[in-house]
């Protein structure tokens, strides 16, 4: 029995959490995949056979599947298997591989960096998360996986999206990327303005008499009365 729960989706991809609780069987009936997907295992172990080639799949090894591919699965134990499936549109794969979709799908090693990106994607999945943040994580994760399978194709790919262009772009795109990250964090586009200084009042005009009075020496009132008493 398989249970599939959505974790998020965006332009060109959809992330699902897959839980398989099938009993131990040598080989299940063949099934045909409907779309291109990157599958990474979080728990459990099983075998996969496609094109006459068998592969052991566990948390250290993932795989890529193409649409129309016939595959079989075998579960050596009754322990449940939990995987993350990232459904990919051909357009997104073409962006990352230079519009070359005809390449062999090899096993994907879950190296430390790839495994960490995978765990973070699942931990932050679900809920009302930022679409740009999700797309950034998915594109980097898929690019890292494709970089193992076909490194020369990924090196020839063009970063046609803001997400793919963000890590290596010049200042204008970097500012746009930072702005989107700030919006994801809940900040608005309104810039915080510094407090204005109090207005300066123009100097008051004084008459000549007032200026002369100010220039006179200050005399104590008692001395002034004594002078008048004389």
C-alpha positions, 0 to 999 in steps of 0.5 A: 500500500502506498500513501502519497502526500503533497509537500509543495509545488511550483512552476515545473515541479511537484514534491510528494512524500511517499510511504510504502507499507507493502509486504515483503515480495520478491518482485511486484508486477511491472508498472510504467512511470507517468512522468520524470521524477527524482526519487530520494529515500529517507528510510527503508531499503528496496530493489528496483529493476528497469531495462534489465538492470537491478539497483538497490535503493536506500537512503544513500542511493536515489534514482531518476525515472523517465516517463514511459519507463517500465520498472519493478520493485522488490521489498526484502523486508516488511519494514515501511519505506519512505521516499521523497518524489520530485516530479519534474517537467521536461522544460525544467530539466531542459533548462538544467541540462541545456535542452538535452533530455536524451541522456542515461539516468544513472543512480544518484549518490546521496552525498552529504550536501545533497542529503542535507538539501533533501532533509531541509526540503522535507522539513520545510515542506507543507504549509503556507511556505514561500513559493520562491524559497521552495523553488530555490531549494528544488532547483538546487537539489535537482541540479545537484542530482543531475550534476552527478548523473550527467555533469557535462550536460548540467555544465552546458545548461543555461540558468534561465530562471531567477532561481538558477541565476541567483548564486552566480549572477551580478549585482542587479540580479543579486539585488532582485534575489535578495528582495524576493528573499526579504518578501518571503521573510515577511518584509514589505517593499516600503523602504524604512526612511530615516527620521527627518531633522527638525526644520530650521527656522530662518534667523529673525531680523533685528533693527539697528536699535536692538543691535545697539542695545545688545552691544551695550555693556550690561549694568546691574540694576542696583548700580543703575538706581544709584546713578539715578539717585545722584 
